Amino acid sequence: MIIVYTNKISNRLKYACNFIFTEFFGIEFKLTSNPAETNSPSQGIINYSTEKIISSFQVIPSGLLEETEIRKTEFKVKKKNGLPVMFLTDDTNLGFDIFSFVFFFLSRYEEYMSFTPDKHNRFPATESLAYKHDFLESPVVDEWLIFFETELRKKFPDLNFKKRAFTYLSTIDIDNAFAFKGKGFLRFGGAIARSAIKRNYSDVGQRLKFLSGKVKDPFDHYDFQMKLSKITGIPLIYFVLYAKKGEFDVSLSPGTPEFDSLIKKIAEKTTIGIHPSYASNSDKEIVLNEINDLTFLTQKKITKSRQHFLKFSFPNTPRLLIDYGITEDYSMGFSTHNGFRAGTSNSFHFYDLTKEQATKLKLFPFQVMDSVFYDQQKMNVQESWAEIKNICDVVYKTKGNFISVWHDRSFDQNLFEGWRENYVKMNKYCKEIL
């Protein structure tokens, strides 16, 4: 056991310690404000105060974890040991408040502060300190905790840290399900007419071949995806948009036979979660209906989610998910940039900053998403693969959890040539280094 002494035990400090010691280090800890307990038997003492305690590892508090309000001024970022750092104190041991550093990133503190939202009312990557200071592609929380572990081992050689290992999880969003199948005569015929007017004869030809039974639906690669998961042993989660059609929700309608048949098949063979619709973000009853409808269809309890368009805002979205029985959310990433939105590749619990309490909802950050490469960064397949491999290697180096996001449309060889191959390469590469 390690003892953490502090003048004031706050919910913020408890949260930071739980992640650092229990989840990351795998070490039992005890928080205390009683100086006498620093003399009790333990494998190490961390002194989180300005007091002097013999044989302790001292971390000077910055004050952030004793507060119950949200600061309005932007935080300063410096460099130390080649890594971005905040909450510098003095040269005692680490020289900065690592507890505040971890809390700042995991609580998503900056997303509660004033910022300019994007057109979908989301917190943009460009508003984050990580983007502004050029470390969005670095898991700074994990990197500093690895350094912290090294220093603690030097000070307290009897501490037993858990052995962490690299993991990979593949996730696929079903936004459309099919390109052609199940669309109905009017919708399908209208699409052919629009393509003909635009002289997109390739699309017209593809649709006619599908209609004649010569080719499969170009989005229908689900058997291939599930087979690859089985062969590699890499877990796969599908997030299903099961909602009424809207401006940003263009999937097949619930109840469409082809759609329902697909989802039931997937639910029988692998893991599924809800992909709450764009419309549901402003109407909690819609979320409940979508979860209930998907539950009824699959006869599976739905506990995992990822927001459509990544419309995830603190604290309202996670509160809503908790109310409806969601225990894991996979929205923690940006739609325009790849990297580490929360400075870590590891899952962590949602801390409700306005209520000042930790919750049971776990947030799972993803690091790469296909559409970021081809829609936002305008990178070709080869450039994208190099970036995917680079980020994967960074996660591997920190023994973290690599999570990728792919979309149903990305397997269409006509629309996104080479992206199915990138998906296979990514899975095989991760399998090799597991």
N, C-alpha and C positions, 0 to 999 in steps of 0.2 A: 504493500500500500504506500501511496505517496500522500503527504499532508500538504494542503495548500492553506497557508495562513493569510488572512486579510483583515483589515479593520472593519470592513462592512461586507456582509454576504448579500449580494443582490441577485435577482433572477437573471440578469444579463451575465453575471460572472458564472453562475451555475450552468447556464446554457453553453458558454464557451468552454468551461471545464469538461462538461459531458462529452462534447465533440472531441476535444483534444485528448483527454485521458482515456475515456471509455471507448469511443468509437475509433479514433485514429491510433492511439498507442496500445489500447487493450490493457490498461493498467487501472486497478482499483484506486480511487482517491477519496479523500475526505476534506471538505471545506470547513474551516474553523476560524473563529474570531477570538478564541481563547488562547492567550500566549502560552499557558501551561501545557497545552496539547502539543506544542512544538518539541517538547521533551519526551513525548511518548514514543514507544518503539515504532519505527517505520523504515521504509527503504529509502526515503528521501523527503526533504522538506523544501517546499517552494514558498518563499516569502514575498507575497504580493502586497507590499506596503513599503513605507519609507523608513520603517524601523530597522534596527540591526539585529539579526538573529544569527548566532554562530552556526557555521557549517550548513547554512541554507543556500539555495539558489535564488537570488533576488531578482524580482521584476518590479520596477517602479510603476505604479498605476498612473495612467494618463488622466483619469477622472471620468472617462466615457461610461464605464460600467457602473458608476455610482449614480449616474443621472437617470432621470425618468422622462426627459423631454428630448425632442429632436432638434439638433443644432441647425442653424440656418446658414452658417458660413461654410464654404467649401474646405475640405480637408487637404492638408499639404502632403505631397508625396516626395520622398527623397530616395536616395540609393544607399544601400549598405551591404557589404559583402557581395556586390554585383546584383543584388535583388532590390526590387521596389520595396519601400518600407514607409510606414506611417506611425504616428504616436511615439516619436523619439523622446527619450527621457534623459538618460545619461549613459555613462560607460559601464554601469553595473551589469555584469554578465552579458545578456543579449543587447542591452542598450536601447531597447524599445519595448513598448507594452504589447506583447504578442497576444495577450488575451483580448485586448480591445481590437487589435488587428483582425483576429479571427472573427470576433463578433461583428465587426463592421461589414465584412464581406458576406458572411453567412446569413445575417439578418436582412441583408439587402438594404441596409440603412440609407444608402444614397437614393434608393427608389421611393423613399418616403419624403425626401427633400424636394425642393422646388426644381422642376425641370421642364423643358419644352418637349411635349409629346410628339410622336409622329402622326401621320394622317389617320392611323388606326387607333390613336390614343394610347399608344404603348410607350414604355420607357425605351428610348433608342440606344443602341450600342454607343453612338457618338456622344451621348451624355454621360457615359460612365467614366470614372477615373482611370480604369484600365485602358480604355481606348485613348483618352486624352494623354496618357503618359506611356503609351506604346507597350503595354504588357498584357493585352487582352488574350494573347495566345500563350500565356504562361500561367500555370496553376500556382500562383504565388502563395496561397494558403498552404498547400501541400509542400511546396519547396521550403517554406520557413519552418513548418512543423518537422520536416526531416532534419533540418539544421538544429532545431530545438532538441530533438531526440538525441542527436550526436553530442550536444553539450551536456544534456542530462546524464547520458551514459558515462561521460568523463567524470562528472561530479558524484554520481551514485551508481557505481558499477554493479550493484546487486539488483537493480531494477530489471524486470523481465518484460520486454516489449513484445507485442504480438508480431508474428511474421506476416506481413502484408504481401499480397500477390496481385499482379495485373489481371483484370477481367475485361471481357468484351460482351456487350449486349447490342444486338441489332434490333432496331425498331422501324416499323413501316406505317406511314399514315395512309389510310384509305379515304381519300378525299372524294374520289369519283367512282371507285370500284371498277367500272368498265368505260371504255371510250365509246363503244357502239351498243353493246348488248343491253337489252332492257330499256332502251330509250323510247320505244314506241314509234309508230309510223310517222306521226307529225313531226316529232322532234328530230328523228333520223332523216326524214325527207327534207326538212328545213335546213339541216346542216349540209346536206349534199348541194342544195340550191345555193347556199351562201358560199360554199367552196367553189362552185362553178362560176359564180359571179366574180369572185376574186381571182379566177383562173388558177386556183390551187388544184390542178388536175391530179396530183399525187394523192391528195386526200380523197378526192372523188373516187379514184381507182381503188384505193384501199377499202373504202366503204362498200363499194360494189363487190369486191372480192369477198368481204366478210358476209355480205348479204347472200352471195351465192354459195357460201360454205367453204370457200377455197382457203381462207385463212382464219386463225383464231382472233378474238378480240385483242388488240395490241396491248391492252393493260393487263390481260389475263396471264400473269406469270406466277400466280399464287402457289400452284403445285411445285413449281421450280424452286421458289423461295423456301417453302417448308421442307422440301427434300434437301436443299443445301444446308439448312439448319440442322437437320437430322444427321447428315453425313459429317459435318464439322463439329457437331456437339455444341455449337454456339446458340444460346437462347435467343428467341425471337418473340417480339410483342407486336401485335397489330393494334393500331388505334383507329377505331371506326367512327366516321362521321355518319350518324344515324339520325338524320334530321330532315325537316321539311325544307324544300328548295327555297333559297333566298338569294339575294344579290351576291353574297360571298360564300354561300353554301350550295354547291351545285352537284352534289351527289345524287344518286338515284333515290327516290322517295322510299321511306320505310314501307314495307308491304309489297314492293316490286318482287315478283317471284324469283327472278334471276339473282337479284341482290340478296334477298333473304337466304336463298339456298347457299350462296357463296359464304355469307357470314356464319351460318350454322356449321358449314363444313370446316371453316377455319377455327371456330370456337371448339370443335371436337378434337382438333389436331394440335393446337398450340394455344398460346395465351393471348387474350384480347383485352382491350381497355376502351373506354369511351373517348371520343374526340369531340368534345362539346362544341356546338356550332358557334359561328360568329354571332348570330342573333341571341344566343343564350347568355352571352356575356353581360347583357343589360336586363335580363329577365330570368330570375331564379326558377320560376315555374317551368320554363322551357328546359333548363338543365335537368330538373327532376323527371320530366316527361321522357327526355331522351335516354336517361339512364334506365328508367323503368321499361321503356320499349325494348332496349337492347337486352336487358335482363330477361324479359318475357320471351324474346326470340331465341336466345341462346340457352336459357335455363342455367345461366352462370351468374354468380355474384360479381358485380362490376366494382372493383376497388382501385383500378388504375386509370389515369387520365392524362391526356395532353391536349391543351387548348388549341383549337383551330385558329390559324393565323398567329399562334403564340400570344393570344390576347390574355396575358397574365399580369394582373396589377395587384400590388400590395396595398392593404391587407384583404381587400374584398374578395378576390378570386379564391385564394386558399380557404378563407372562412366558409365560402359557399360550398366548396368541395368537401370540407369536413362535415358540414351539415347533412350532406347526402351520402355519407359513408365511404368517400374516397380516402384511401390511406396512402397512396403513392401517386405523385404527379411528376410528369416527365417534360414539362414545358420550359425548364430552366436553361435558356439559351437565347440567342438573338436570331432574328430572321434575316439580317443583313450582313452579319459577320460571324465567322466561326471562332471558337475559342472557349474561354472560361468566364462565363457571366458572373459567377460567384467566387471565382478565384480557386476553385477546387473541382476535381473530377469525382469526388466522393459524395455520396448522398448525405443529406443532413435534414434535420427537423425544421419545419417552419416555425420561426419565432415571430409572434404577433407583437410588433413594436408599439402599437398604440394601446394594447392591453397589457404590455410588459409580461408576457408569459409564453413559454414554450408549448408546442402542441404535438400531437401524435402524427400529424401529416408529414410524410417524408418527401423531400424534393430530390429528384434525380437529374443532375445536370447532363446535357448532351454537349458534345464538342464540335461535331461536324454535321452539316445538313446539305443534301444535294442541291437544293434550290438556291442556297447562298452562292454556290459556285457558278451555276449557269444563268441564274436570273439577276443576281446582285453584283457579283464580282466579274461577270462575263469572262470566266476562265474556260479554256478548252479542257477536254477530257484528260490530257496528259498533265497539264498544269494542276488540275484539280487533284489528280492522284498523288502528285508530289506533295501537295499541301496536306492531303488526308494522311499520308504516311508520316509526314513530319509531326503532325499533331498526335497521331497514334504513338509515335516514338517518345514524345514528351510524356504522355500518360504512362507509357510502359516504364520509363525511367523513374517515375515517382511511385510506381506500383499502384496505380490508380485504376479507375473504372472507366473504360472507353465506351461511349455510347454514340451510335450514329443514327441519323434520321434520314430515311429514304421515303419517296412518295410513289404511289401506284403508277403515276404517269411516267416516271423516270425509267421504267422498264420498256417503254414503247421505243422500239428500235428505229422507227421513222422520225419521231419527234426528238428523241434524245439518244442519238447513236453513240454507243460506247459507254453509256452509263450503267447498263446491265453488267458489262465487263468490269467496270470500276467496282461495282458492288461485290462481284465474285472475288476480285483481287483483294479487296478490303477484308472480306471474310477469311480468305485463305491465308493472308498475311497475319492476321490476328491469331488464327489457329496455330500458325507456326511458332509464334512467340509466347503463346500461353504457357 
